[in-house]
Amino acid sequence: MKTNVELKARIKELGKQAADYSRQAIQVFDTDREQNRTLMRQAYESSKRCQVLIGELLRRQSQS
C-alpha cells in the first residue's frame, strides 16, 4: 500500500504525463492524424489513472 505522499507524487506525475501527451497530440494534429489519435488515447488513459488515484487519496483522507 502506498503512502499518501507517494500517491500525491504519482498523481502529479500522471497529470503531467497526460498534459504532455495532449500537447504532443495537438502539435501533430495537422500532419499525422493517427499519431494524434494515439497520443490523445494515451492522455486519456493517464488522466483516468490519475482520477482513480485522486479518488483513493480522498477516500483515505476522509477515513483519517
mmCIF file as Biopython writes it, N, C-alpha, C and O atoms, coordinates in Angstrom:
data_model
#
loop_
_atom_site.group_PDB
_atom_site.id
_atom_site.type_symbol
_atom_site.label_atom_id
_atom_site.label_alt_id
_atom_site.label_comp_id
_atom_site.label_asym_id
_atom_site.label_entity_id
_atom_site.label_seq_id
_atom_site.pdbx_PDB_ins_code
_atom_site.Cartn_x
_atom_site.Cartn_y
_atom_site.Cartn_z
_atom_site.occupancy
_atom_site.B_iso_or_equiv
_atom_site.auth_seq_id
_atom_site.auth_asym_id
_atom_site.pdbx_PDB_model_num
ATOM 1   N N  . MET A ? 1  ? 0.838   -1.184 0.000   1.0 0.0 1  A 1 
ATOM 2   C CA . MET A ? 1  ? 0.000   0.000  0.000   1.0 0.0 1  A 1 
ATOM 3   C C  . MET A ? 1  ? 0.883   1.247  0.000   1.0 0.0 1  A 1 
ATOM 4   O O  . MET A ? 1  ? 1.784   1.373  0.829   1.0 0.0 1  A 1 
ATOM 5   N N  . LYS A ? 2  ? 0.632   2.139  -0.901  1.0 0.0 2  A 1 
ATOM 6   C CA . LYS A ? 2  ? 1.424   3.362  -0.993  1.0 0.0 2  A 1 
ATOM 7   C C  . LYS A ? 2  ? 0.985   4.361  0.073   1.0 0.0 2  A 1 
ATOM 8   O O  . LYS A ? 2  ? -0.172  4.386  0.491   1.0 0.0 2  A 1 
ATOM 9   N N  . THR A ? 3  ? 1.932   5.173  0.494   1.0 0.0 3  A 1 
ATOM 10  C CA . THR A ? 3  ? 1.610   6.221  1.450   1.0 0.0 3  A 1 
ATOM 11  C C  . THR A ? 3  ? 0.920   7.374  0.713   1.0 0.0 3  A 1 
ATOM 12  O O  . THR A ? 3  ? 0.929   7.434  -0.517  1.0 0.0 3  A 1 
ATOM 13  N N  . ASN A ? 4  ? 0.329   8.278  1.479   1.0 0.0 4  A 1 
ATOM 14  C CA . ASN A ? 4  ? -0.327  9.439  0.865   1.0 0.0 4  A 1 
ATOM 15  C C  . ASN A ? 4  ? 0.669   10.289 0.092   1.0 0.0 4  A 1 
ATOM 16  O O  . ASN A ? 4  ? 0.334   10.830 -0.961  1.0 0.0 4  A 1 
ATOM 17  N N  . VAL A ? 5  ? 1.879   10.412 0.598   1.0 0.0 5  A 1 
ATOM 18  C CA . VAL A ? 5  ? 2.906   11.194 -0.091  1.0 0.0 5  A 1 
ATOM 19  C C  . VAL A ? 5  ? 3.244   10.552 -1.442  1.0 0.0 5  A 1 
ATOM 20  O O  . VAL A ? 5  ? 3.383   11.241 -2.452  1.0 0.0 5  A 1 
ATOM 21  N N  . GLU A ? 6  ? 3.372   9.233  -1.439  1.0 0.0 6  A 1 
ATOM 22  C CA . GLU A ? 6  ? 3.661   8.527  -2.696  1.0 0.0 6  A 1 
ATOM 23  C C  . GLU A ? 6  ? 2.501   8.665  -3.674  1.0 0.0 6  A 1 
ATOM 24  O O  . GLU A ? 6  ? 2.716   8.833  -4.875  1.0 0.0 6  A 1 
ATOM 25  N N  . LEU A ? 7  ? 1.267   8.595  -3.163  1.0 0.0 7  A 1 
ATOM 26  C CA . LEU A ? 7  ? 0.099   8.768  -4.026  1.0 0.0 7  A 1 
ATOM 27  C C  . LEU A ? 7  ? 0.084   10.162 -4.650  1.0 0.0 7  A 1 
ATOM 28  O O  . LEU A ? 7  ? -0.172  10.310 -5.845  1.0 0.0 7  A 1 
ATOM 29  N N  . LYS A ? 8  ? 0.358   11.178 -3.838  1.0 0.0 8  A 1 
ATOM 30  C CA . LYS A ? 8  ? 0.374   12.550 -4.356  1.0 0.0 8  A 1 
ATOM 31  C C  . LYS A ? 8  ? 1.437   12.710 -5.440  1.0 0.0 8  A 1 
ATOM 32  O O  . LYS A ? 8  ? 1.200   13.367 -6.453  1.0 0.0 8  A 1 
ATOM 33  N N  . ALA A ? 9  ? 2.592   12.119 -5.229  1.0 0.0 9  A 1 
ATOM 34  C CA . ALA A ? 9  ? 3.670   12.203 -6.216  1.0 0.0 9  A 1 
ATOM 35  C C  . ALA A ? 9  ? 3.252   11.519 -7.519  1.0 0.0 9  A 1 
ATOM 36  O O  . ALA A ? 9  ? 3.505   12.037 -8.606  1.0 0.0 9  A 1 
ATOM 37  N N  . ARG A ? 10 ? 2.617   10.362 -7.403  1.0 0.0 10 A 1 
ATOM 38  C CA . ARG A ? 10 ? 2.178   9.623  -8.598  1.0 0.0 10 A 1 
ATOM 39  C C  . ARG A ? 10 ? 1.067   10.381 -9.325  1.0 0.0 10 A 1 
ATOM 40  O O  . ARG A ? 10 ? 1.029   10.406 -10.555 1.0 0.0 10 A 1 
ATOM 41  N N  . ILE A ? 11 ? 0.167   10.994 -8.564  1.0 0.0 11 A 1 
ATOM 42  C CA . ILE A ? 11 ? -0.902  11.802 -9.158  1.0 0.0 11 A 1 
ATOM 43  C C  . ILE A ? 11 ? -0.308  12.949 -9.961  1.0 0.0 11 A 1 
ATOM 44  O O  . ILE A ? 11 ? -0.729  13.219 -11.086 1.0 0.0 11 A 1 
ATOM 45  N N  . LYS A ? 12 ? 0.664   13.614 -9.377  1.0 0.0 12 A 1 
ATOM 46  C CA . LYS A ? 12 ? 1.322   14.734 -10.056 1.0 0.0 12 A 1 
ATOM 47  C C  . LYS A ? 12 ? 2.010   14.256 -11.333 1.0 0.0 12 A 1 
ATOM 48  O O  . LYS A ? 12 ? 1.929   14.905 -12.376 1.0 0.0 12 A 1 
ATOM 49  N N  . GLU A ? 13 ? 2.682   13.120 -11.234 1.0 0.0 13 A 1 
ATOM 50  C CA . GLU A ? 13 ? 3.388   12.541 -12.379 1.0 0.0 13 A 1 
ATOM 51  C C  . GLU A ? 13 ? 2.420   12.184 -13.509 1.0 0.0 13 A 1 
ATOM 52  O O  . GLU A ? 13 ? 2.677   12.495 -14.672 1.0 0.0 13 A 1 
ATOM 53  N N  . LEU A ? 14 ? 1.307   11.530 -13.163 1.0 0.0 14 A 1 
ATOM 54  C CA . LEU A ? 14 ? 0.332   11.133 -14.181 1.0 0.0 14 A 1 
ATOM 55  C C  . LEU A ? 14 ? -0.352  12.350 -14.796 1.0 0.0 14 A 1 
ATOM 56  O O  . LEU A ? 14 ? -0.640  12.357 -15.993 1.0 0.0 14 A 1 
ATOM 57  N N  . GLY A ? 15 ? -0.614  13.370 -14.000 1.0 0.0 15 A 1 
ATOM 58  C CA . GLY A ? 15 ? -1.217  14.588 -14.520 1.0 0.0 15 A 1 
ATOM 59  C C  . GLY A ? 15 ? -0.304  15.271 -15.524 1.0 0.0 15 A 1 
ATOM 60  O O  . GLY A ? 15 ? -0.751  15.741 -16.571 1.0 0.0 15 A 1 
ATOM 61  N N  . LYS A ? 16 ? 0.973   15.321 -15.193 1.0 0.0 16 A 1 
ATOM 62  C CA . LYS A ? 16 ? 1.957   15.920 -16.106 1.0 0.0 16 A 1 
ATOM 63  C C  . LYS A ? 16 ? 2.060   15.091 -17.386 1.0 0.0 16 A 1 
ATOM 64  O O  . LYS A ? 16 ? 2.144   15.638 -18.486 1.0 0.0 16 A 1 
ATOM 65  N N  . GLN A ? 17 ? 2.051   13.775 -17.231 1.0 0.0 17 A 1 
ATOM 66  C CA . GLN A ? 17 ? 2.138   12.882 -18.379 1.0 0.0 17 A 1 
ATOM 67  C C  . GLN A ? 17 ? 0.936   13.087 -19.306 1.0 0.0 17 A 1 
ATOM 68  O O  . GLN A ? 17 ? 1.097   13.167 -20.524 1.0 0.0 17 A 1 
ATOM 69  N N  . ALA A ? 18 ? -0.262  13.173 -18.733 1.0 0.0 18 A 1 
ATOM 70  C CA . ALA A ? 18 ? -1.469  13.382 -19.535 1.0 0.0 18 A 1 
ATOM 71  C C  . ALA A ? 18 ? -1.393  14.709 -20.288 1.0 0.0 18 A 1 
ATOM 72  O O  . ALA A ? 18 ? -1.737  14.775 -21.468 1.0 0.0 18 A 1 
ATOM 73  N N  . ALA A ? 19 ? -0.948  15.755 -19.617 1.0 0.0 19 A 1 
ATOM 74  C CA . ALA A ? 19 ? -0.823  17.064 -20.259 1.0 0.0 19 A 1 
ATOM 75  C C  . ALA A ? 19 ? 0.215   17.030 -21.382 1.0 0.0 19 A 1 
ATOM 76  O O  . ALA A ? 19 ? 0.006   17.621 -22.442 1.0 0.0 19 A 1 
ATOM 77  N N  . ASP A ? 20 ? 1.325   16.343 -21.150 1.0 0.0 20 A 1 
ATOM 78  C CA . ASP A ? 20 ? 2.373   16.235 -22.176 1.0 0.0 20 A 1 
ATOM 79  C C  . ASP A ? 20 ? 1.863   15.500 -23.411 1.0 0.0 20 A 1 
ATOM 80  O O  . ASP A ? 20 ? 2.104   15.931 -24.538 1.0 0.0 20 A 1 
ATOM 81  N N  . TYR A ? 21 ? 1.161   14.391 -23.196 1.0 0.0 21 A 1 
ATOM 82  C CA . TYR A ? 21 ? 0.600   13.645 -24.333 1.0 0.0 21 A 1 
ATOM 83  C C  . TYR A ? 21 ? -0.382  14.517 -25.111 1.0 0.0 21 A 1 
ATOM 84  O O  . TYR A ? 21 ? -0.387  14.515 -26.342 1.0 0.0 21 A 1 
ATOM 85  N N  . SER A ? 22 ? -1.200  15.250 -24.394 1.0 0.0 22 A 1 
ATOM 86  C CA . SER A ? 22 ? -2.184  16.111 -25.039 1.0 0.0 22 A 1 
ATOM 87  C C  . SER A ? 22 ? -1.496  17.206 -25.864 1.0 0.0 22 A 1 
ATOM 88  O O  . SER A ? 22 ? -1.907  17.482 -26.991 1.0 0.0 22 A 1 
ATOM 89  N N  . ARG A ? 23 ? -0.462  17.821 -25.311 1.0 0.0 23 A 1 
ATOM 90  C CA . ARG A ? 23 ? 0.286   18.856 -26.050 1.0 0.0 23 A 1 
ATOM 91  C C  . ARG A ? 23 ? 0.918   18.284 -27.320 1.0 0.0 23 A 1 
ATOM 92  O O  . ARG A ? 23 ? 0.881   18.901 -28.385 1.0 0.0 23 A 1 
ATOM 93  N N  . GLN A ? 24 ? 1.497   17.090 -27.181 1.0 0.0 24 A 1 
ATOM 94  C CA . GLN A ? 24 ? 2.120   16.455 -28.343 1.0 0.0 24 A 1 
ATOM 95  C C  . GLN A ? 24 ? 1.070   16.151 -29.412 1.0 0.0 24 A 1 
ATOM 96  O O  . GLN A ? 24 ? 1.318   16.322 -30.605 1.0 0.0 24 A 1 
ATOM 97  N N  . ALA A ? 25 ? -0.094  15.702 -28.973 1.0 0.0 25 A 1 
ATOM 98  C CA . ALA A ? 25 ? -1.169  15.380 -29.916 1.0 0.0 25 A 1 
ATOM 99  C C  . ALA A ? 25 ? -1.601  16.618 -30.682 1.0 0.0 25 A 1 
ATOM 100 O O  . ALA A ? 25 ? -1.852  16.549 -31.885 1.0 0.0 25 A 1 
ATOM 101 N N  . ILE A ? 26 ? -1.689  17.741 -30.003 1.0 0.0 26 A 1 
ATOM 102 C CA . ILE A ? 26 ? -2.082  18.983 -30.653 1.0 0.0 26 A 1 
ATOM 103 C C  . ILE A ? 26 ? -1.033  19.388 -31.693 1.0 0.0 26 A 1 
ATOM 104 O O  . ILE A ? 26 ? -1.376  19.888 -32.764 1.0 0.0 26 A 1 
ATOM 105 N N  . GLN A ? 27 ? 0.236   19.170 -31.373 1.0 0.0 27 A 1 
ATOM 106 C CA . GLN A ? 27 ? 1.310   19.546 -32.302 1.0 0.0 27 A 1 
ATOM 107 C C  . GLN A ? 27 ? 1.268   18.736 -33.596 1.0 0.0 27 A 1 
ATOM 108 O O  . GLN A ? 27 ? 1.605   19.262 -34.657 1.0 0.0 27 A 1 
ATOM 109 N N  . VAL A ? 28 ? 0.865   17.479 -33.533 1.0 0.0 28 A 1 
ATOM 110 C CA . VAL A ? 28 ? 0.864   16.634 -34.738 1.0 0.0 28 A 1 
ATOM 111 C C  . VAL A ? 28 ? -0.514  16.537 -35.387 1.0 0.0 28 A 1 
ATOM 112 O O  . VAL A ? 28 ? -0.682  15.802 -36.361 1.0 0.0 28 A 1 
ATOM 113 N N  . PHE A ? 29 ? -1.490  17.256 -34.873 1.0 0.0 29 A 1 
ATOM 114 C CA . PHE A ? 29 ? -2.870  17.140 -35.353 1.0 0.0 29 A 1 
ATOM 115 C C  . PHE A ? 29 ? -2.987  17.306 -36.865 1.0 0.0 29 A 1 
ATOM 116 O O  . PHE A ? 29 ? -3.641  16.504 -37.530 1.0 0.0 29 A 1 
ATOM 117 N N  . ASP A ? 30 ? -2.361  18.335 -37.403 1.0 0.0 30 A 1 
ATOM 118 C CA . ASP A ? 30 ? -2.494  18.612 -38.839 1.0 0.0 30 A 1 
ATOM 119 C C  . ASP A ? 30 ? -1.684  17.675 -39.723 1.0 0.0 30 A 1 
ATOM 120 O O  . ASP A ? 30 ? -2.034  17.469 -40.885 1.0 0.0 30 A 1 
ATOM 121 N N  . THR A ? 31 ? -0.611  17.106 -39.195 1.0 0.0 31 A 1 
ATOM 122 C CA . THR A ? 31 ? 0.287   16.322 -40.037 1.0 0.0 31 A 1 
ATOM 123 C C  . THR A ? 31 ? 0.078   14.811 -39.934 1.0 0.0 31 A 1 
ATOM 124 O O  . THR A ? 31 ? 0.271   14.093 -40.915 1.0 0.0 31 A 1 
ATOM 125 N N  . ASP A ? 32 ? -0.313  14.327 -38.766 1.0 0.0 32 A 1 
ATOM 126 C CA . ASP A ? 32 ? -0.408  12.877 -38.574 1.0 0.0 32 A 1 
ATOM 127 C C  . ASP A ? 32 ? -1.589  12.547 -37.663 1.0 0.0 32 A 1 
ATOM 128 O O  . ASP A ? 32 ? -1.456  12.490 -36.441 1.0 0.0 32 A 1 
ATOM 129 N N  . ARG A ? 33 ? -2.729  12.333 -38.280 1.0 0.0 33 A 1 
ATOM 130 C CA . ARG A ? 33 ? -3.953  12.097 -37.508 1.0 0.0 33 A 1 
ATOM 131 C C  . ARG A ? 33 ? -3.884  10.813 -36.675 1.0 0.0 33 A 1 
ATOM 132 O O  . ARG A ? 33 ? -4.412  10.764 -35.564 1.0 0.0 33 A 1 
ATOM 133 N N  . GLU A ? 34 ? -3.244  9.790  -37.204 1.0 0.0 34 A 1 
ATOM 134 C CA . GLU A ? 34 ? -3.142  8.523  -36.468 1.0 0.0 34 A 1 
ATOM 135 C C  . GLU A ? 34 ? -2.296  8.710  -35.206 1.0 0.0 34 A 1 
ATOM 136 O O  . GLU A ? 34 ? -2.655  8.219  -34.136 1.0 0.0 34 A 1 
ATOM 137 N N  . GLN A ? 35 ? -1.192  9.409  -35.334 1.0 0.0 35 A 1 
ATOM 138 C CA . GLN A ? 35 ? -0.339  9.704  -34.174 1.0 0.0 35 A 1 
ATOM 139 C C  . GLN A ? 35 ? -1.108  10.565 -33.178 1.0 0.0 35 A 1 
ATOM 140 O O  . GLN A ? 35 ? -1.001  10.369 -31.968 1.0 0.0 35 A 1 
ATOM 141 N N  . ASN A ? 36 ? -1.878  11.511 -33.689 1.0 0.0 36 A 1 
ATOM 142 C CA . ASN A ? 36 ? -2.708  12.355 -32.832 1.0 0.0 36 A 1 
ATOM 143 C C  . ASN A ? 36 ? -3.685  11.506 -32.025 1.0 0.0 36 A 1 
ATOM 144 O O  . ASN A ? 36 ? -3.844  11.703 -30.820 1.0 0.0 36 A 1 
ATOM 145 N N  . ARG A ? 37 ? -4.324  10.579 -32.686 1.0 0.0 37 A 1 
ATOM 146 C CA . ARG A ? 37 ? -5.302  9.700  -32.015 1.0 0.0 37 A 1 
ATOM 147 C C  . ARG A ? 37 ? -4.622  8.861  -30.937 1.0 0.0 37 A 1 
ATOM 148 O O  . ARG A ? 37 ? -5.160  8.696  -29.842 1.0 0.0 37 A 1 
ATOM 149 N N  . THR A ? 38 ? -3.447  8.335  -31.246 1.0 0.0 38 A 1 
ATOM 150 C CA . THR A ? 38 ? -2.701  7.517  -30.285 1.0 0.0 38 A 1 
ATOM 151 C C  . THR A ? 38 ? -2.300  8.338  -29.062 1.0 0.0 38 A 1 
ATOM 152 O O  . THR A ? 38 ? -2.448  7.886  -27.927 1.0 0.0 38 A 1 
ATOM 153 N N  . LEU A ? 39 ? -1.798  9.534  -29.300 1.0 0.0 39 A 1 
ATOM 154 C CA . LEU A ? 39 ? -1.377  10.388 -28.193 1.0 0.0 39 A 1 
ATOM 155 C C  . LEU A ? 39 ? -2.564  10.819 -27.336 1.0 0.0 39 A 1 
ATOM 156 O O  . LEU A ? 39 ? -2.456  10.861 -26.111 1.0 0.0 39 A 1 
ATOM 157 N N  . MET A ? 40 ? -3.684  11.136 -27.959 1.0 0.0 40 A 1 
ATOM 158 C CA . MET A ? 40 ? -4.864  11.527 -27.185 1.0 0.0 40 A 1 
ATOM 159 C C  . MET A ? 40 ? -5.386  10.345 -26.365 1.0 0.0 40 A 1 
ATOM 160 O O  . MET A ? 40 ? -5.870  10.528 -25.248 1.0 0.0 40 A 1 
ATOM 161 N N  . ARG A ? 41 ? -5.288  9.146  -26.916 1.0 0.0 41 A 1 
ATOM 162 C CA . ARG A ? 41 ? -5.698  7.960  -26.168 1.0 0.0 41 A 1 
ATOM 163 C C  . ARG A ? 41 ? -4.798  7.776  -24.944 1.0 0.0 41 A 1 
ATOM 164 O O  . ARG A ? 41 ? -5.277  7.451  -23.857 1.0 0.0 41 A 1 
ATOM 165 N N  . GLN A ? 42 ? -3.491  7.987  -25.128 1.0 0.0 42 A 1 
ATOM 166 C CA . GLN A ? 42 ? -2.561  7.871  -24.007 1.0 0.0 42 A 1 
ATOM 167 C C  . GLN A ? 42 ? -2.838  8.950  -22.956 1.0 0.0 42 A 1 
ATOM 168 O O  . GLN A ? 42 ? -2.759  8.690  -21.755 1.0 0.0 42 A 1 
ATOM 169 N N  . ALA A ? 43 ? -3.161  10.154 -23.415 1.0 0.0 43 A 1 
ATOM 170 C CA . ALA A ? 43 ? -3.500  11.236 -22.480 1.0 0.0 43 A 1 
ATOM 171 C C  . ALA A ? 43 ? -4.741  10.860 -21.678 1.0 0.0 43 A 1 
ATOM 172 O O  . ALA A ? 43 ? -4.803  11.087 -20.469 1.0 0.0 43 A 1 
ATOM 173 N N  . TYR A ? 44 ? -5.723  10.286 -22.360 1.0 0.0 44 A 1 
ATOM 174 C CA . TYR A ? 44 ? -6.961  9.867  -21.705 1.0 0.0 44 A 1 
ATOM 175 C C  . TYR A ? 44 ? -6.691  8.783  -20.663 1.0 0.0 44 A 1 
ATOM 176 O O  . TYR A ? 44 ? -7.211  8.846  -19.549 1.0 0.0 44 A 1 
ATOM 177 N N  . GLU A ? 45 ? -5.883  7.797  -21.022 1.0 0.0 45 A 1 
ATOM 178 C CA . GLU A ? 45 ? -5.558  6.707  -20.104 1.0 0.0 45 A 1 
ATOM 179 C C  . GLU A ? 45 ? -4.817  7.230  -18.867 1.0 0.0 45 A 1 
ATOM 180 O O  . GLU A ? 45 ? -5.125  6.834  -17.742 1.0 0.0 45 A 1 
ATOM 181 N N  . SER A ? 46 ? -3.854  8.108  -19.074 1.0 0.0 46 A 1 
ATOM 182 C CA . SER A ? 46 ? -3.111  8.691  -17.952 1.0 0.0 46 A 1 
ATOM 183 C C  . SER A ? 46 ? -4.048  9.489  -17.052 1.0 0.0 46 A 1 
ATOM 184 O O  . SER A ? 46 ? -3.947  9.432  -15.827 1.0 0.0 46 A 1 
ATOM 185 N N  . SER A ? 47 ? -4.946  10.223 -17.665 1.0 0.0 47 A 1 
ATOM 186 C CA . SER A ? 47 ? -5.905  11.022 -16.913 1.0 0.0 47 A 1 
ATOM 187 C C  . SER A ? 47 ? -6.831  10.142 -16.073 1.0 0.0 47 A 1 
ATOM 188 O O  . SER A ? 47 ? -7.117  10.463 -14.919 1.0 0.0 47 A 1 
ATOM 189 N N  . LYS A ? 48 ? -7.290  9.052  -16.640 1.0 0.0 48 A 1 
ATOM 190 C CA . LYS A ? 48 ? -8.173  8.141  -15.910 1.0 0.0 48 A 1 
ATOM 191 C C  . LYS A ? 48 ? -7.440  7.511  -14.726 1.0 0.0 48 A 1 
ATOM 192 O O  . LYS A ? 48 ? -8.010  7.396  -13.641 1.0 0.0 48 A 1 
ATOM 193 N N  . ARG A ? 49 ? -6.178  7.101  -14.922 1.0 0.0 49 A 1 
ATOM 194 C CA . ARG A ? 49 ? -5.400  6.540  -13.807 1.0 0.0 49 A 1 
ATOM 195 C C  . ARG A ? 49 ? -5.204  7.582  -12.719 1.0 0.0 49 A 1 
ATOM 196 O O  . ARG A ? 49 ? -5.272  7.276  -11.529 1.0 0.0 49 A 1 
ATOM 197 N N  . CYS A ? 50 ? -4.961  8.806  -13.136 1.0 0.0 50 A 1 
ATOM 198 C CA . CYS A ? 50 ? -4.791  9.907  -12.195 1.0 0.0 50 A 1 
ATOM 199 C C  . CYS A ? 50 ? -6.076  10.100 -11.378 1.0 0.0 50 A 1 
ATOM 200 O O  . CYS A ? 50 ? -6.015  10.275 -10.161 1.0 0.0 50 A 1 
ATOM 201 N N  . GLN A ? 51 ? -7.220  10.070 -12.033 1.0 0.0 51 A 1 
ATOM 202 C CA . GLN A ? 51 ? -8.505  10.245 -11.351 1.0 0.0 51 A 1 
ATOM 203 C C  . GLN A ? 51 ? -8.760  9.137  -10.335 1.0 0.0 51 A 1 
ATOM 204 O O  . GLN A ? 51 ? -9.293  9.391  -9.254  1.0 0.0 51 A 1 
ATOM 205 N N  . VAL A ? 52 ? -8.379  7.913  -10.681 1.0 0.0 52 A 1 
ATOM 206 C CA . VAL A ? 52 ? -8.543  6.788  -9.756  1.0 0.0 52 A 1 
ATOM 207 C C  . VAL A ? 52 ? -7.702  7.015  -8.500  1.0 0.0 52 A 1 
ATOM 208 O O  . VAL A ? 52 ? -8.164  6.792  -7.381  1.0 0.0 52 A 1 
ATOM 209 N N  . LEU A ? 53 ? -6.460  7.463  -8.703  1.0 0.0 53 A 1 
ATOM 210 C CA . LEU A ? 53 ? -5.587  7.710  -7.558  1.0 0.0 53 A 1 
ATOM 211 C C  . LEU A ? 53 ? -6.079  8.876  -6.709  1.0 0.0 53 A 1 
ATOM 212 O O  . LEU A ? 53 ? -5.963  8.840  -5.484  1.0 0.0 53 A 1 
ATOM 213 N N  . ILE A ? 54 ? -6.625  9.903  -7.342  1.0 0.0 54 A 1 
ATOM 214 C CA . ILE A ? 54 ? -7.197  11.020 -6.588  1.0 0.0 54 A 1 
ATOM 215 C C  . ILE A ? 54 ? -8.354  10.515 -5.724  1.0 0.0 54 A 1 
ATOM 216 O O  . ILE A ? 54 ? -8.481  10.894 -4.559  1.0 0.0 54 A 1 
ATOM 217 N N  . GLY A ? 55 ? -9.186  9.666  -6.300  1.0 0.0 55 A 1 
ATOM 218 C CA . GLY A ? 55 ? -10.292 9.075  -5.539  1.0 0.0 55 A 1 
ATOM 219 C C  . GLY A ? 55 ? -9.787  8.273  -4.350  1.0 0.0 55 A 1 
ATOM 220 O O  . GLY A ? 55 ? -10.355 8.355  -3.260  1.0 0.0 55 A 1 
ATOM 221 N N  . GLU A ? 56 ? -8.732  7.503  -4.546  1.0 0.0 56 A 1 
ATOM 222 C CA . GLU A ? 56 ? -8.136  6.724  -3.466  1.0 0.0 56 A 1 
ATOM 223 C C  . GLU A ? 56 ? -7.588  7.637  -2.370  1.0 0.0 56 A 1 
ATOM 224 O O  . GLU A ? 56 ? -7.779  7.374  -1.182  1.0 0.0 56 A 1 
ATOM 225 N N  . LEU A ? 57 ? -6.917  8.692  -2.768  1.0 0.0 57 A 1 
ATOM 226 C CA . LEU A ? 57 ? -6.348  9.639  -1.803  1.0 0.0 57 A 1 
ATOM 227 C C  . LEU A ? 57 ? -7.470  10.316 -1.002  1.0 0.0 57 A 1 
ATOM 228 O O  . LEU A ? 57 ? -7.367  10.451 0.217   1.0 0.0 57 A 1 
ATOM 229 N N  . LEU A ? 58 ? -8.528  10.734 -1.681  1.0 0.0 58 A 1 
ATOM 230 C CA . LEU A ? 58 ? -9.660  11.363 -0.991  1.0 0.0 58 A 1 
ATOM 231 C C  . LEU A ? 58 ? -10.327 10.383 -0.029  1.0 0.0 58 A 1 
ATOM 232 O O  . LEU A ? 58 ? -10.720 10.761 1.074   1.0 0.0 58 A 1 
ATOM 233 N N  . ARG A ? 59 ? -10.453 9.142  -0.444  1.0 0.0 59 A 1 
ATOM 234 C CA . ARG A ? 59 ? -11.059 8.125  0.407   1.0 0.0 59 A 1 
ATOM 235 C C  . ARG A ? 59 ? -10.239 7.937  1.682   1.0 0.0 59 A 1 
ATOM 236 O O  . ARG A ? 59 ? -10.783 7.851  2.783   1.0 0.0 59 A 1 
ATOM 237 N N  . ARG A ? 60 ? -8.924  7.877  1.508   1.0 0.0 60 A 1 
ATOM 238 C CA . ARG A ? 60 ? -8.033  7.715  2.664   1.0 0.0 60 A 1 
ATOM 239 C C  . ARG A ? 60 ? -8.122  8.909  3.610   1.0 0.0 60 A 1 
ATOM 240 O O  . ARG A ? 60 ? -8.155  8.756  4.831   1.0 0.0 60 A 1 
ATOM 241 N N  . GLN A ? 61 ? -8.158  10.091 3.021   1.0 0.0 61 A 1 
ATOM 242 C CA . GLN A ? 61 ? -8.190  11.295 3.851   1.0 0.0 61 A 1 
ATOM 243 C C  . GLN A ? 61 ? -9.499  11.418 4.611   1.0 0.0 61 A 1 
ATOM 244 O O  . GLN A ? 61 ? -9.522  11.936 5.728   1.0 0.0 61 A 1 
ATOM 245 N N  . SER A ? 62 ? -10.584 10.949 4.019   1.0 0.0 62 A 1 
ATOM 246 C CA . SER A ? 62 ? -11.873 11.030 4.709   1.0 0.0 62 A 1 
ATOM 247 C C  . SER A ? 62 ? -11.972 10.017 5.848   1.0 0.0 62 A 1 
ATOM 248 O O  . SER A ? 62 ? -12.760 10.203 6.775   1.0 0.0 62 A 1 
ATOM 249 N N  . GLN A ? 63 ? -11.180 8.948  5.784   1.0 0.0 63 A 1 
ATOM 250 C CA . GLN A ? 63 ? -11.169 7.935  6.838   1.0 0.0 63 A 1 
ATOM 251 C C  . GLN A ? 63 ? -10.298 8.346  8.020   1.0 0.0 63 A 1 
ATOM 252 O O  . GLN A ? 63 ? -10.448 7.818  9.122   1.0 0.0 63 A 1 
ATOM 253 N N  . SER A ? 64 ? -9.398  9.279  7.790   1.0 0.0 64 A 1 
ATOM 254 C CA . SER A ? 64 ? -8.473  9.695  8.849   1.0 0.0 64 A 1 
ATOM 255 C C  . SER A ? 64 ? -9.140  10.565 9.877   1.0 0.0 64 A 1 
ATOM 256 O O  . SER A ? 64 ? -8.495  10.997 10.832  1.0 0.0 64 A 1 
#
